[in-house]
Amino acid sequence: MANFIKQMIEDKKEHKEHMARVAALPEEYQFVFQKMQWYMWSFAVGTGHDMMKIQDDLIELFEASAADGKHVLDVTGEDAVAFCDELLRDAKKWSDSYRKKLNRDIAKKFKKGDDSP
């Protein structure tokens, strides 16, 4: 239990640090980050450790791009959903369990040698 509480405190501290870094970004980057963060966290599963790493990587990308004077859409492109989906490609998502269940249920119903309808 103590480890769980310690991890929660560390996660909260890391989140606050992330948000301070986002607040230092130009307004256009802040807006896009907040929208993307909401979208990506909607798919997060488990403890969210995958998402914290993705979020940190996104902040680093935005910091470097803003420092280079790039417009945020030059970084993300016009299709923000596709950009986010690519970031989420290897992360654990809620939809993963639904996909597995669908395949498992169908395979179970029609397993080889089963003649039932």
Sequence and secondary structure as in RCSB ss.txt:
>XXXX:A:sequence
MANFIKQMIEDKKEHKEHMARVAALPEEYQFVFQKMQWYMWSFAVGTGHDMMKIQDDLIELFEASAADGKHVLDV
TGEDAVAFCDELLRDAKKWSDSYRKKLNRDIAKKFKKGDDSP
>XXXX:A:secstr
 HHHHHHHHHHHHHHHHHHHHHHTS HHHHHHHHHHHHHHHTTB TTSHHHHHHHHHHHHHHHHHHHTT  HHHH
H S HHHHHHHHTTTS BHHHHHHHHHHHHHHHHT TT    
